[in-house]
Amino acid sequence: MAKLTALACVSQNDICSLRIVCTMARDKKHELEQSDYYGNTALLKACYLGSLEAVITLLQFGADIKAVNHYGQNALTLATCSGNIKLICELLRYCSYKEFNKTTLTPALCVATLRQNWQLVKFYKELDRYNSEDIQTAHGLNYEDIMGFLKLRNSNTCHPHHHQKHMHI
C-alpha cells in the first residue's frame, strides 16, 4: 500500500486524512512540500482547487507559503484562478500581497484580469492603490495591456455570419 501524502489528500479533498498526515509530518516538513509533476505542493494544489479548509490546515502545520511551481505560479496566483476570496484573504494573513507579487511570473492582479474576475481585480487594486500600474507579468504586461488584449480578442471573435469569405473558383 502506498504511503498517503498531503498532496494525495488534497487531490481527494480528504481533510480528515490531511490533518493526520500533517500531524505525522510535524517533524518532517519536507513531507508537506512534496510536489507533483508540475511542481505543485499540497498547498499550491489546494489553492488552485479553492479548498479553504485544506489551505488553513496546511498553513497551520507550516506549509511553505512561498512555494512556486514549475510555471512560476504561487499560492496567491493559483487561489486567484479558483476565485475564492476567503481563501485569498487567508493567504494574505500569512504573506503580504507585495511579497506574493515578487515570487510569481504572473501576479494575481494580472491573473484576475485574464480571468475577467472584476471583483478580484478591484480587490487587488485596493490592496495596492498606488502601485497597481507597476505590477507586470514576466513579459512586461500590466493590467492595462491585458485589458487591451481582452478587448482585441473579444472584438475579433468570429460570429457565424460575420467575416465569412467566399471562395470563387
N, CA and C of each residue as an Amber inpcrd file, in Angstrom:
protein
   507
   0.8390000  -1.1770000   0.0000000   0.0000000   0.0000000   0.0000000
   0.8900000   1.2490000   0.0000000   0.5980000   2.1720000  -0.8860000
   1.3820000   3.4030000  -0.9960000   1.1270000   4.3050000   0.2040000
   2.1620000   5.0440000   0.5590000   2.0640000   5.9670000   1.6840000
   1.1440000   7.1290000   1.3090000   0.2370000   7.4740000   2.2100000
  -0.6670000   8.5890000   1.9970000   0.1050000   9.8960000   2.1520000
  -0.0560000  10.7980000   1.1960000   0.6660000  12.0730000   1.2320000
  -0.3190000  13.2340000   1.3510000   0.2000000  14.3790000   1.7460000
  -0.6250000  15.5860000   1.8240000  -1.1880000  15.9180000   0.4440000
  -0.3720000  15.7540000  -0.5810000  -0.8010000  16.0340000  -1.9480000
  -1.9700000  15.1390000  -2.3570000  -1.8950000  13.8550000  -2.0170000
  -2.9790000  12.9220000  -2.3340000  -4.2520000  13.2840000  -1.5720000
  -4.1040000  13.6650000  -0.3150000  -5.2710000  14.0580000   0.4910000
  -5.9680000  15.2690000  -0.1120000  -5.1930000  16.2520000  -0.5460000
  -5.7710000  17.4500000  -1.1660000  -6.4730000  17.0670000  -2.4630000
  -5.8400000  16.2250000  -3.2680000  -6.4300000  15.7950000  -4.5400000
  -7.7730000  15.1170000  -4.3340000  -7.8880000  14.3750000  -3.2270000
  -9.1160000  13.6380000  -2.9310000 -10.0710000  14.4320000  -2.0400000
  -9.7020000  15.6730000  -1.7050000 -10.4800000  16.5260000  -0.8060000
 -10.7840000  15.8070000   0.5090000  -9.7830000  15.1080000   1.0300000
  -9.9080000  14.3410000   2.2730000  -9.2170000  15.1130000   3.4020000
  -9.9590000  16.0150000   4.0220000  -9.4040000  16.9080000   5.0410000
  -9.0400000  16.1450000   6.3100000  -9.8340000  15.1580000   6.6630000
  -9.5460000  14.3530000   7.8630000  -8.1860000  13.6630000   7.7260000
  -7.9640000  12.9940000   6.6080000  -6.6730000  12.3310000   6.3830000
  -5.5490000  13.3490000   6.2530000  -5.8500000  14.5150000   5.6800000
  -4.8410000  15.5680000   5.5580000  -4.3500000  15.9960000   6.9370000
  -5.2650000  16.1360000   7.8850000  -4.8720000  16.5130000   9.2520000
  -3.9750000  15.4470000   9.8780000  -4.3000000  14.1930000   9.6280000
  -3.4840000  13.0920000  10.1640000  -2.0900000  13.1250000   9.5430000
  -2.0290000  13.2620000   8.2190000  -0.7350000  13.3200000   7.5220000
   0.0860000  14.5010000   8.0320000  -0.5460000  15.6490000   8.2000000
   0.1680000  16.8450000   8.6840000   0.6750000  16.6490000  10.1080000
  -0.1330000  16.0260000  10.9420000   0.2810000  15.7640000  12.3260000
   1.4810000  14.8300000  12.3450000   1.4460000  13.7880000  11.5270000
   2.5490000  12.8300000  11.4810000   3.8060000  13.4490000  10.8670000
   3.6440000  14.4780000  10.0450000   4.7860000  15.1030000   9.3680000
   5.3270000  16.3050000  10.1320000   4.8700000  16.5020000  11.3550000
   5.2680000  17.6780000  12.1460000   6.7740000  17.9050000  12.1710000
   7.5410000  16.8510000  12.3380000   8.9950000  16.9800000  12.4050000
   9.6610000  16.7940000  11.0430000   8.8600000  16.5060000  10.0360000
   9.3960000  16.2770000   8.6850000   8.6580000  17.1860000   7.7020000
   8.9260000  18.4680000   7.7930000   8.2210000  19.4560000   6.9610000
   8.3700000  19.1620000   5.4670000   9.4720000  18.5160000   5.0980000
   9.6790000  18.2140000   3.6790000   8.5540000  17.3540000   3.1150000
   7.8910000  16.5670000   3.9770000   6.7910000  15.7280000   3.5010000
   5.5970000  16.5730000   3.0580000   5.4320000  17.7460000   3.6660000
   4.3520000  18.6430000   3.2480000   4.6910000  19.3370000   1.9290000
   5.9640000  19.3570000   1.5970000   6.4220000  20.0830000   0.4130000
   6.6570000  19.1890000  -0.7970000   6.2940000  17.9110000  -0.7010000
   6.4130000  17.0420000  -1.8750000   5.5640000  17.6300000  -2.9950000
   6.0380000  17.4930000  -4.2200000   5.3120000  18.1150000  -5.3270000
   4.9620000  17.1090000  -6.4120000   3.9990000  17.4970000  -7.2240000
   3.5990000  16.6630000  -8.3530000   4.4820000  16.9840000  -9.5640000
   4.1400000  16.4250000 -10.6800000   4.9080000  16.5830000 -11.9140000
   5.0900000  18.0520000 -12.3160000   4.1150000  18.8880000 -11.9580000
   4.1280000  20.3020000 -12.3350000   4.7700000  21.1990000 -11.2800000
   5.2270000  20.5830000 -10.1950000   5.8440000  21.3540000  -9.1260000
   4.8600000  21.8830000  -8.1040000   3.6190000  21.4180000  -8.1650000
   2.6160000  21.8630000  -7.2020000   2.7390000  21.0900000  -5.9000000
   2.8940000  21.8230000  -4.8100000   2.8560000  21.2130000  -3.4830000
   1.3880000  21.0490000  -3.0960000   1.1480000  20.4250000  -1.9570000
  -0.2280000  20.2670000  -1.4730000  -0.8950000  21.6360000  -1.3140000
  -0.1490000  22.6110000  -0.7950000  -0.7160000  23.9520000  -0.6180000
  -1.0770000  24.5760000  -1.9640000  -0.1970000  24.4870000  -2.9270000
  -0.4820000  25.0610000  -4.2430000  -1.6990000  24.4020000  -4.8810000
  -1.7870000  23.0910000  -4.7680000  -2.9280000  22.3750000  -5.3490000
  -4.2250000  22.7660000  -4.6410000  -4.1740000  22.8730000  -3.3050000
  -5.3610000  23.2680000  -2.5390000  -5.8200000  24.6690000  -2.9460000
  -4.8670000  25.5550000  -3.1930000  -5.2060000  26.9110000  -3.6360000
  -5.8960000  26.8730000  -4.9890000  -5.3510000  26.1140000  -5.9260000
  -5.9340000  26.0100000  -7.2610000  -7.3430000  25.4230000  -7.2080000
  -7.5300000  24.4310000  -6.3330000  -8.8380000  23.7880000  -6.2070000
  -9.8240000  24.6280000  -5.4020000  -9.3290000  25.6930000  -4.7660000
 -10.2040000  26.5570000  -3.9710000 -10.6130000  25.9570000  -2.6480000
  -9.8130000  25.0300000  -2.1250000 -10.1420000  24.3210000  -0.8880000
  -9.6370000  25.0910000   0.3390000 -10.4870000  25.9570000   0.8650000
 -10.1290000  26.7940000   2.0090000  -9.7240000  25.9600000   3.2150000
 -10.4800000  24.9230000   3.5020000 -10.1870000  24.0880000   4.6720000
  -8.8180000  23.4130000   4.5560000  -8.4890000  22.9240000   3.3830000
  -7.1760000  22.3010000   3.1770000  -6.0650000  23.3370000   3.3160000
  -6.2760000  24.5260000   2.7780000  -5.2740000  25.5940000   2.8780000
  -5.0410000  25.9720000   4.3360000  -6.1140000  26.1650000   5.0890000
  -5.9840000  26.5150000   6.5120000  -5.2010000  25.4370000   7.2450000
  -5.5420000  24.1830000   7.0010000  -4.8580000  23.0600000   7.6540000
  -3.3720000  23.0650000   7.3130000  -3.0470000  23.1750000   6.0450000
  -1.6430000  23.1420000   5.6170000  -0.8470000  24.3180000   6.1870000
  -1.4400000  25.4890000   6.1980000  -0.7410000  26.6560000   6.7460000
  -0.5260000  26.5220000   8.2520000  -1.5160000  25.9830000   8.9490000
  -1.3750000  25.7760000  10.3940000  -0.2410000  24.8120000  10.7090000
   0.0070000  23.8810000   9.8140000   1.0720000  22.9020000  10.0330000
   2.3950000  23.3170000   9.3840000   2.4550000  24.5350000   8.8890000
   3.7320000  25.0730000   8.4250000   4.0810000  24.8710000   6.9670000
   3.0920000  24.6290000   6.1180000   3.3850000  24.5100000   4.6810000
   4.0290000  25.8030000   4.1890000   4.8880000  25.6800000   3.2040000
   5.6360000  26.8250000   2.6800000   4.7370000  27.7400000   1.8570000
   4.3950000  28.8830000   2.4250000   3.5190000  29.8610000   1.7690000
   4.1700000  30.4460000   0.5190000   5.4910000  30.3920000   0.4460000
   6.2110000  30.9960000  -0.6830000   6.5920000  29.9910000  -1.7690000
   6.0210000  28.7920000  -1.7130000   6.3010000  27.7860000  -2.7410000
   5.8470000  28.3000000  -4.1110000   6.5900000  27.9140000  -5.1430000
   6.2830000  28.2980000  -6.5230000   6.4260000  27.0480000  -7.3860000
   5.4630000  26.8080000  -8.2760000   5.5460000  25.6210000  -9.1350000
   6.4480000  25.8790000 -10.3450000   6.5600000  24.8860000 -11.2150000
   7.4560000  24.9720000 -12.3770000   7.0270000  26.0340000 -13.3920000
   5.8140000  26.5430000 -13.2610000   5.2960000  27.5540000 -14.1820000
   5.3330000  28.9580000 -13.5780000   5.9830000  29.0810000 -12.4320000
   6.1130000  30.3840000 -11.7970000   4.8560000  30.8540000 -11.0900000
   3.9720000  29.9150000 -10.7590000   2.7280000  30.2600000 -10.0690000
   2.8960000  30.0170000  -8.5780000   2.4270000  30.9660000  -7.7750000
   2.4850000  30.7950000  -6.3280000   1.0750000  30.5880000  -5.7720000
   0.9730000  30.5130000  -4.4620000  -0.3150000  30.2310000  -3.8240000
  -1.3670000  31.2810000  -4.1760000  -0.9950000  32.5510000  -4.1620000
  -1.9690000  33.6100000  -4.4540000  -2.4120000  33.5740000  -5.9150000
  -1.4870000  33.3250000  -6.8100000  -1.8230000  33.2090000  -8.2330000
  -2.8410000  32.0900000  -8.4450000  -2.5870000  30.9400000  -7.8400000
  -3.4700000  29.7870000  -8.0240000  -4.8000000  29.9770000  -7.3090000
  -4.7890000  30.6220000  -6.1530000  -6.0440000  30.9250000  -5.4530000
  -6.8840000  31.8890000  -6.2880000  -6.2260000  32.7920000  -6.9820000
  -6.9320000  33.7280000  -7.8580000  -7.6200000  32.9650000  -8.9880000
  -6.9720000  31.9250000  -9.4920000  -7.6070000  31.0770000 -10.5140000
  -8.8940000  30.4630000  -9.9840000  -8.8940000  30.0810000  -8.7080000
 -10.0880000  29.4650000  -8.1190000 -11.1830000  30.4890000  -7.8660000
 -10.7970000  31.7550000  -7.6800000 -11.7780000  32.8070000  -7.4270000
 -12.3090000  32.8560000  -6.0070000 -11.7140000  32.0820000  -5.0960000
 -12.2030000  32.0000000  -3.7150000 -11.6160000  33.1430000  -2.8790000
 -12.4040000  34.1880000  -2.6610000 -11.9330000  35.3780000  -1.9540000
 -11.5790000  35.0800000  -0.4950000 -12.3030000  34.1810000   0.1500000
 -11.9800000  33.8290000   1.5450000 -10.6140000  33.1570000   1.6190000
 -10.3330000  32.3100000   0.6620000  -9.0280000  31.6460000   0.6010000
  -7.9250000  32.6820000   0.3600000  -8.1700000  33.6030000  -0.5260000
  -7.1990000  34.6600000  -0.8210000  -6.9070000  35.4770000   0.4340000
  -7.9460000  35.8400000   1.1760000  -7.7640000  36.6070000   2.4200000
  -6.9670000  35.8060000   3.4440000  -7.1900000  34.5080000   3.5000000
  -6.4310000  33.6510000   4.4240000  -4.9480000  33.6550000   4.0540000
  -4.6410000  33.5300000   2.7880000  -3.2430000  33.5640000   2.3420000
  -2.5810000  34.8900000   2.7080000  -3.3230000  35.9680000   2.5560000
  -2.7730000  37.2980000   2.8280000  -2.5260000  37.5390000   4.3160000
  -3.0650000  36.6860000   5.1650000  -2.7450000  36.7470000   6.6000000
  -1.3240000  36.2430000   6.8570000  -0.8190000  35.4010000   5.9660000
   0.4880000  34.7610000   6.1340000   1.5980000  35.4190000   5.3120000
   1.2280000  36.1080000   4.2590000   2.2250000  36.7130000   3.3660000
   1.5890000  37.9370000   2.7060000   2.3420000  39.0000000   2.5810000
   1.7850000  40.2330000   2.0130000   1.5790000  40.1070000   0.4990000
   0.6690000  40.9090000   0.0120000   0.3900000  40.9780000  -1.4250000
   1.6600000  41.3210000  -2.2010000   2.4090000  42.2680000  -1.6950000
   3.6520000  42.7000000  -2.3470000   4.6610000  41.5490000  -2.4150000
   4.7860000  40.7790000  -1.3260000   5.7110000  39.6300000  -1.3130000
   5.2770000  38.5610000  -2.3130000   3.9730000  38.2890000  -2.3660000
   3.4850000  37.3160000  -3.3520000   3.8490000  37.7600000  -4.7680000
   3.6790000  39.0440000  -5.0600000   3.9570000  39.5430000  -6.4100000
   5.4220000  39.4190000  -6.7960000   6.3030000  39.3820000  -5.8130000
   7.7380000  39.2470000  -6.0940000   8.1230000  37.8280000  -6.4940000
   7.2610000  36.8460000  -6.1900000   7.6420000  35.4410000  -6.3940000
   6.8450000  34.7350000  -7.4840000   6.2700000  35.4810000  -8.4080000
   5.4750000  34.8510000  -9.4520000   5.7770000  35.4650000 -10.8110000
   5.5710000  34.6930000 -11.8560000   5.7300000  35.2180000 -13.2100000
   4.5030000  36.0100000 -13.6510000   3.3470000  35.6790000 -13.0790000
   2.1000000  36.3630000 -13.4150000   1.4040000  36.7750000 -12.1230000
   1.5120000  38.0300000 -11.7220000   0.9010000  38.4900000 -10.4720000
  -0.6170000  38.2790000 -10.4350000  -1.1450000  38.2050000  -9.2240000
  -2.5650000  37.9250000  -9.0220000  -3.4710000  38.9150000  -9.7510000
  -3.1200000  40.1890000  -9.7620000  -3.9310000  41.1870000 -10.4750000
  -4.0340000  40.8350000 -11.9560000  -2.9480000  40.3930000 -12.5420000
  -2.9410000  40.0190000 -13.9550000  -3.7760000  38.7640000 -14.1950000
  -3.6950000  37.8050000 -13.2830000  -4.4960000  36.5790000 -13.4000000
  -5.9790000  36.9190000 -13.2970000  -6.3430000  37.7470000 -12.3220000
  -7.7460000  38.1460000 -12.1550000  -8.2530000  38.8540000 -13.4110000
  -7.4120000  39.6820000 -14.0080000  -7.7880000  40.3920000 -15.2290000
  -7.9890000  39.4090000 -16.3790000  -7.0440000  38.4880000 -16.5590000
  -7.1670000  37.4840000 -17.6240000  -8.4160000  36.6270000 -17.4570000
  -8.7680000  36.3360000 -16.2120000  -9.9560000  35.5210000 -15.9410000
 -11.2290000  36.3670000 -15.9270000 -11.0560000  37.6710000 -16.1030000
 -12.1630000  38.6210000 -16.1130000 -12.9870000  38.5520000 -14.8270000
 -12.2680000  38.3720000 -13.7170000 -12.9000000  38.3590000 -12.3960000
 -12.7740000  39.7760000 -11.8330000 -13.7390000  40.6210000 -12.1570000
 -13.6570000  42.0460000 -11.8430000 -13.7180000  42.3120000 -10.3490000
 -14.3770000  41.4410000  -9.5980000 -14.4000000  41.5820000  -8.1350000
 -12.9760000  41.4650000  -7.5810000 -12.2210000  40.4960000  -8.0530000
 -10.8410000  40.3320000  -7.5910000  -9.9220000  41.4200000  -8.1400000
 -10.1590000  41.8780000  -9.3500000  -9.3630000  42.9840000  -9.8930000
  -9.5030000  44.1850000  -8.9680000 -10.7340000  44.4990000  -8.6070000
 -10.9890000  45.6330000  -7.7030000 -10.3140000  45.4010000  -6.3500000
 -10.4400000  44.1940000  -5.8190000  -9.8420000  43.8400000  -4.5290000
  -8.3270000  44.0620000  -4.5530000  -7.6560000  43.5510000  -5.5820000
  -6.2000000  43.6900000  -5.6660000  -5.7790000  45.1420000  -5.8820000
  -6.5410000  45.8660000  -6.6800000  -6.2030000  47.2810000  -6.8930000
  -6.3360000  48.0740000  -5.5910000  -7.3090000  47.7210000  -4.7700000
  -7.4770000  48.4030000  -3.4850000  -6.3740000  48.0240000  -2.5050000
  -5.8320000  46.8210000  -2.6300000  -4.7230000  46.4110000  -1.7630000
  -3.4710000  47.2400000  -2.0150000  -3.2860000  47.6390000  -3.2490000
  -2.0770000  48.3700000  -3.6240000  -2.4730000  49.5470000  -4.5180000
  -3.1800000  50.4950000  -3.9230000  -3.7730000  51.6100000  -4.6700000
  -2.7790000  52.4130000  -5.4910000  -1.5700000  52.5310000  -5.0120000
  -0.6210000  53.4380000  -5.6540000   0.3360000  52.7460000  -6.6130000
   0.3370000  51.4130000  -6.6230000   1.3170000  50.7060000  -7.4480000
   0.7170000  49.7270000  -8.4400000  -0.6110000  49.6800000  -8.5810000
  -1.2030000  48.6610000  -9.4520000  -0.7660000  48.8180000 -10.9080000
  -0.4450000  50.0390000 -11.3390000   0.0240000  50.2260000 -12.7200000
   1.4080000  49.6170000 -12.9290000   2.1740000  49.5030000 -11.8490000
   3.5440000  48.9830000 -11.9460000   3.6150000  47.4590000 -11.9110000
   2.5150000  46.8020000 -11.5550000   2.5070000  45.3420000 -11.4580000
   2.4680000  44.7670000 -12.8700000   3.4470000  43.9010000 -13.1770000
   3.5740000  43.3520000 -14.5210000   3.8440000  41.8540000 -14.4850000
   3.4980000  41.2140000 -15.5880000   3.8730000  39.8170000 -15.7720000
   5.3640000  39.7650000 -16.0960000   5.9020000  38.5680000 -16.1620000
   7.3090000  38.3970000 -16.5370000   7.5660000  38.9100000 -17.9550000
   6.5120000  39.0200000 -18.7450000   6.6310000  39.5030000 -20.1260000
   6.5100000  41.0230000 -20.2180000   6.3440000  41.6820000 -19.0770000
   6.2420000  43.1370000 -19.0650000   4.8430000  43.6730000 -19.2960000
   3.8430000  42.8060000 -19.2500000   2.4630000  43.2470000 -19.4480000
   1.8630000  43.6880000 -18.1200000   1.1830000  44.8340000 -18.1260000
   0.4930000  45.2670000 -16.9150000  -1.0170000  45.1210000 -17.1140000
  -1.7740000  45.5670000 -16.1370000  -3.2320000  45.4560000 -16.1650000
  -3.8100000  46.0650000 -17.4460000  -3.3630000  47.2640000 -17.7940000
  -3.8880000  47.9590000 -18.9760000  -3.5710000  47.1860000 -20.2630000
  -2.3810000  46.6240000 -20.3520000  -2.0070000  45.8250000 -21.5270000
  -2.9220000  44.6150000 -21.6740000  -3.1970000  43.9660000 -20.5550000
  -4.0520000  42.7710000 -20.5770000  -5.4780000  43.1570000 -20.9540000
  -5.9600000  44.2890000 -20.4340000  -7.3010000  44.7660000 -20.7970000
  -7.3750000  45.0220000 -22.3040000  -6.3330000  45.6220000 -22.8600000
  -6.2930000  45.8560000 -24.3030000  -6.3410000  44.5560000 -25.0850000
  -5.6100000  43.5590000 -24.6060000  -5.6170000  42.2450000 -25.2460000
  -7.0180000  41.6330000 -25.2010000  -7.6800000  41.7230000 -24.0420000
  -9.0210000  41.1530000 -23.9050000 -10.0130000  41.8520000 -24.8270000
  -9.9190000  43.1630000 -24.9380000 -10.8170000  43.9100000 -25.8310000
 -10.5800000  43.5080000 -27.2760000  -9.3190000  43.3770000 -27.6630000
  -8.9810000  42.9660000 -29.0200000  -9.5040000  41.5600000 -29.2970000
  -9.2780000  40.6600000 -28.3490000  -9.7410000  39.2780000 -28.5150000
 -11.2560000  39.2310000 -28.6430000 -11.9540000  39.9820000 -27.7920000
 -13.4170000  39.9700000 -27.8280000 -13.9610000  40.6110000 -29.1030000
 -13.2840000  41.6060000 -29.6390000 -13.7570000  42.2470000 -30.8710000
 -13.4640000  41.3930000 -32.1000000 -12.5120000  40.4730000 -31.9950000
 -12.1670000  39.6050000 -33.1200000 -12.8560000  38.2540000 -33.0690000
 -13.7440000  38.0830000 -32.1130000 -14.4600000  36.8170000 -32.0100000
 -15.3100000  36.6320000 -33.2580000 -15.1580000  35.5180000 -33.9020000
 -15.9030000  35.2470000 -35.1280000 -17.3420000  34.8980000 -34.8010000
 -18.2180000  35.5050000 -35.5250000 -19.6310000  35.1760000 -35.4270000
 -19.9800000  34.3790000 -36.6750000 -20.9610000  33.4870000 -36.5930000
 -21.2520000  32.5960000 -37.7180000 -21.5080000  33.3110000 -39.0470000
 -22.1380000  34.5080000 -39.0200000 -22.4950000  35.1590000 -40.2770000
 -21.6080000  36.3610000 -40.5890000 -20.6030000  36.6020000 -39.7710000
 -19.6980000  37.7190000 -39.9980000 -18.3450000  37.1950000 -40.4580000
 -17.6570000  37.9920000 -41.2000000 -16.2850000  37.7110000 -41.6140000
 -16.1530000  36.4480000 -42.4610000 -17.2460000  36.0350000 -43.1150000
 -17.1290000  34.8510000 -43.9610000 -16.5570000  35.2660000 -45.3090000
 -15.5910000  34.5340000 -45.7610000 -15.0150000  34.7900000 -47.0820000
 -15.5320000  33.7140000 -48.0250000 -15.9130000  34.1650000 -49.1810000
 -16.4080000  33.2140000 -50.1710000 -15.3050000  32.9430000 -51.1800000
 -15.1170000  31.6870000 -51.4910000 -14.1070000  31.3200000 -52.4830000
 -14.7760000  31.1530000 -53.8370000 -14.1870000  31.7510000 -54.8060000
 -14.6730000  31.5780000 -56.1730000 -13.6020000  30.8420000 -56.9550000
 -14.0000000  29.8170000 -57.6180000 -13.0440000  29.0300000 -58.3890000
 -13.2540000  29.2700000 -59.8550000
